[in-house]
Structures are given as C-alpha cells and as structure tokens.
Amino acid sequence: LDALQAALEALVAVAPDAARMVDLRFFAGLSVEAAADVMAISPRSAARLWAFARAWLFDRLTATRNGSM
C-alpha cells in the first residue's frame, strides 16, 4: 500500500487530471462517463485519462517492485 500511495502522489505531480480520474474511478466507484461529467470533460477525454493513469501507475508500481525506483 505504501508503494501505491507513493505512486498516486507522484501521479498528482505529473498529471493531476489523471490522478483525479483515479480518485473518481477507483475510490468513488464512478464509471468513465460519470467521472467525465464530474470533471466536465468529454467521455472520450475521460477514457484517455483513465488509460493513461492505469498505464502510468502500472509502470510505476512494476518499477518499484523490481527495485528500479
């Protein structure tokens, strides 16, 4: 959980909108469409943010697990 928290904090610094999407999707349980409404962006933009955030967090957590960070 510490690695996840660190990765989320780093994501906020790199891409705050993507971090907000993670908050809405993962922690609030919203769909991509509902998160798009909350963020006042198009569903397509929301889907791109969600895809970016997932890939970024995966890379960060994988690197942390492998000792690269």
C-alpha positions as protocol buffer text, in pm:
chain_id: "A"
residue {
  index: 1
  type: LEU
  ca { x: 0 y: 0 z: 0 }
}
residue {
  index: 2
  type: ASP
  ca { x: 292 y: 233 z: 62 }
}
residue {
  index: 3
  type: ALA
  ca { x: 407 y: 189 z: -297 }
}
residue {
  index: 4
  type: LEU
  ca { x: 57 y: 263 z: -425 }
}
residue {
  index: 5
  type: GLN
  ca { x: 33 y: 577 z: -212 }
}
residue {
  index: 6
  type: ALA
  ca { x: 372 y: 697 z: -335 }
}
residue {
  index: 7
  type: ALA
  ca { x: 275 y: 626 z: -696 }
}
residue {
  index: 8
  type: LEU
  ca { x: -53 y: 817 z: -659 }
}
residue {
  index: 9
  type: GLU
  ca { x: 129 y: 1114 z: -506 }
}
residue {
  index: 10
  type: ALA
  ca { x: 376 y: 1111 z: -795 }
}
residue {
  index: 11
  type: LEU
  ca { x: 90 y: 1094 z: -1045 }
}
residue {
  index: 12
  type: VAL
  ca { x: -65 y: 1405 z: -888 }
}
residue {
  index: 13
  type: ALA
  ca { x: 260 y: 1591 z: -955 }
}
residue {
  index: 14
  type: VAL
  ca { x: 289 y: 1464 z: -1313 }
}
residue {
  index: 15
  type: ALA
  ca { x: -73 y: 1461 z: -1427 }
}
residue {
  index: 16
  type: PRO
  ca { x: -326 y: 1598 z: -1177 }
}
residue {
  index: 17
  type: ASP
  ca { x: -624 y: 1534 z: -1406 }
}
residue {
  index: 18
  type: ALA
  ca { x: -525 y: 1169 z: -1441 }
}
residue {
  index: 19
  type: ALA
  ca { x: -489 y: 1143 z: -1064 }
}
residue {
  index: 20
  type: ARG
  ca { x: -837 y: 1293 z: -1022 }
}
residue {
  index: 21
  type: MET
  ca { x: -969 y: 1031 z: -1265 }
}
residue {
  index: 22
  type: VAL
  ca { x: -815 y: 756 z: -1049 }
}
residue {
  index: 23
  type: ASP
  ca { x: -983 y: 905 z: -743 }
}
residue {
  index: 24
  type: LEU
  ca { x: -1320 y: 914 z: -914 }
}
residue {
  index: 25
  type: ARG
  ca { x: -1295 y: 571 z: -1076 }
}
residue {
  index: 26
  type: PHE
  ca { x: -1117 y: 368 z: -810 }
}
residue {
  index: 27
  type: PHE
  ca { x: -1211 y: 534 z: -484 }
}
residue {
  index: 28
  type: ALA
  ca { x: -1554 y: 680 z: -569 }
}
residue {
  index: 29
  type: GLY
  ca { x: -1653 y: 391 z: -796 }
}
residue {
  index: 30
  type: LEU
  ca { x: -1775 y: 608 z: -1081 }
}
residue {
  index: 31
  type: SER
  ca { x: -1793 y: 494 z: -1440 }
}
residue {
  index: 32
  type: VAL
  ca { x: -1583 y: 668 z: -1702 }
}
residue {
  index: 33
  type: GLU
  ca { x: -1894 y: 851 z: -1821 }
}
residue {
  index: 34
  type: ALA
  ca { x: -1989 y: 964 z: -1469 }
}
residue {
  index: 35
  type: ALA
  ca { x: -1633 y: 1075 z: -1397 }
}
residue {
  index: 36
  type: ALA
  ca { x: -1636 y: 1271 z: -1723 }
}
residue {
  index: 37
  type: ASP
  ca { x: -1948 y: 1452 z: -1606 }
}
residue {
  index: 38
  type: VAL
  ca { x: -1790 y: 1534 z: -1269 }
}
residue {
  index: 39
  type: MET
  ca { x: -1474 y: 1663 z: -1438 }
}
residue {
  index: 40
  type: ALA
  ca { x: -1673 y: 1847 z: -1707 }
}
residue {
  index: 41
  type: ILE
  ca { x: -1483 y: 1675 z: -1990 }
}
residue {
  index: 42
  type: SER
  ca { x: -1593 y: 1454 z: -2277 }
}
residue {
  index: 43
  type: PRO
  ca { x: -1624 y: 1079 z: -2219 }
}
residue {
  index: 44
  type: ARG
  ca { x: -1351 y: 1028 z: -2480 }
}
residue {
  index: 45
  type: SER
  ca { x: -1112 y: 1256 z: -2289 }
}
residue {
  index: 46
  type: ALA
  ca { x: -1203 y: 1077 z: -1967 }
}
residue {
  index: 47
  type: ALA
  ca { x: -1129 y: 741 z: -2127 }
}
residue {
  index: 48
  type: ARG
  ca { x: -787 y: 868 z: -2241 }
}
residue {
  index: 49
  type: LEU
  ca { x: -708 y: 999 z: -1891 }
}
residue {
  index: 50
  type: TRP
  ca { x: -813 y: 667 z: -1737 }
}
residue {
  index: 51
  type: ALA
  ca { x: -600 y: 468 z: -1984 }
}
residue {
  index: 52
  type: PHE
  ca { x: -301 y: 696 z: -1922 }
}
residue {
  index: 53
  type: ALA
  ca { x: -339 y: 676 z: -1543 }
}
residue {
  index: 54
  type: ARG
  ca { x: -365 y: 296 z: -1543 }
}
residue {
  index: 55
  type: ALA
  ca { x: -59 y: 257 z: -1766 }
}
residue {
  index: 56
  type: TRP
  ca { x: 143 y: 512 z: -1569 }
}
residue {
  index: 57
  type: LEU
  ca { x: 58 y: 353 z: -1235 }
}
residue {
  index: 58
  type: PHE
  ca { x: 130 y: 5 z: -1368 }
}
residue {
  index: 59
  type: ASP
  ca { x: 473 y: 114 z: -1493 }
}
residue {
  index: 60
  type: ARG
  ca { x: 550 y: 294 z: -1167 }
}
residue {
  index: 61
  type: LEU
  ca { x: 440 y: 6 z: -945 }
}
residue {
  index: 62
  type: THR
  ca { x: 620 y: -251 z: -1160 }
}
residue {
  index: 63
  type: ALA
  ca { x: 940 y: -48 z: -1146 }
}
residue {
  index: 64
  type: THR
  ca { x: 905 y: -12 z: -768 }
}
residue {
  index: 65
  type: ARG
  ca { x: 850 y: -385 z: -725 }
}
residue {
  index: 66
  type: ASN
  ca { x: 1153 y: -462 z: -940 }
}
residue {
  index: 67
  type: GLY
  ca { x: 1369 y: -219 z: -743 }
}
residue {
  index: 68
  type: SER
  ca { x: 1416 y: 29 z: -1027 }
}
residue {
  index: 69
  type: MET
  ca { x: 1280 y: 326 z: -832 }
}
